[in-house]
Amino acid sequence: KQWYQRRVRGRSSVLECQEGGKRGQMRWERVLLFSLESDLSVLDSRLDRRVDSMVDLGLLSELESLLHHSGPSGLLSQVIGYKEFADYLELKKDSSSAYPEPSQLEDALNLGLERMKCRTRQYARKQLRWIKSRLSHSEDSGYHFRKLDSSHPDHWSDHVSQPALRDVRAFMRGDLVSDPQSMTKAPKSMAVKSCEPCGVICEGETQYTGHVTSRKHKKRLSSLRKQQARLETS
């Protein structure tokens, strides 16, 4: 609705015009794309810190305000963070019973944090799969894709800025060659399964079975059950 009010016409119409009627294809004949990627362990740590920062900057207050004005249904149910912190928000606003104990609120808050971090990691992996399936498996004379390793900020110049500048200059000269290390084979059809408690994405049944039978997965489930039990008995 906001898009329509600003643009006078619908979003799909604008995209159709921008893409020249070729939905899903590159708009320009010559394209150089860069993808900043990092080791998954580094990425997960950064995502966890991002969630902590969002909470510190007032995420919960914003969600409480939305809950107060619109209730738990409708658009609020689609807001990132609401489902994950729903138990905590309900405890805080429930005035029909005795105010919850601080330990109960803390358990609900910690559980919400873990849920949101898990969901954020899942979303990041979904984006990586999209990049892998849509962008990194085909190069021709006009299309080039480059992966840049952003795992170590201390080596940003060597791993990111200098390689990017080198490729941009070669691209502008018209002599940029394909980089096999930045390409993958076109993805095969494989079932992708996710473990929400751990925030892990598994490709194929074998990988998923190995994960759910691992010690790390069982320990994670045990921790979540204990947190949930404390919430229910408080």
C-alpha angles and dihedrals in degrees: 000000000000090000090052093048092051097041100033088222133064126278093243090055091053092048091048090054093046093050096045093239092303104114114195094017132104114270094218129051094226116048135169115190128188125200119196106213135169141184110290092239090055092045093051091051091051092048092050090052090049092056091048089051092050090054091047090052094055109276093143093049090051092050091048090052092050091048091051094051103037108020126230097298135069120027094357091067088062096050113111108251100021098095091044094051097033094111092050093047093049091051092052097048098041103107096163092082136040113296108268120257116260090244090054092052091046092052091049091048093050091048090050091050092052092048093050093047089050092049091047092052090049091052092049091053090049089055091049091052090050091052091047095049099039107031116020105054103068134053129170137163093294105029124070131173126193131187117210122196110232095170094111117043090188088067096042095126095050097041104032123009100039096045089046093050091047092053093044091053092048090047091052090050090049096238102102109135128207117273111217091196090062094052132074131194115269105275118260122224105272130156112249116208128183134207104214097192092056099032090234126147116207126195110212134000094274094058092044093050091050091053099047091050093049125109091238092057094047092048090051093051091048091052093050093048091053092050091048092048092053090052093051096047098043 
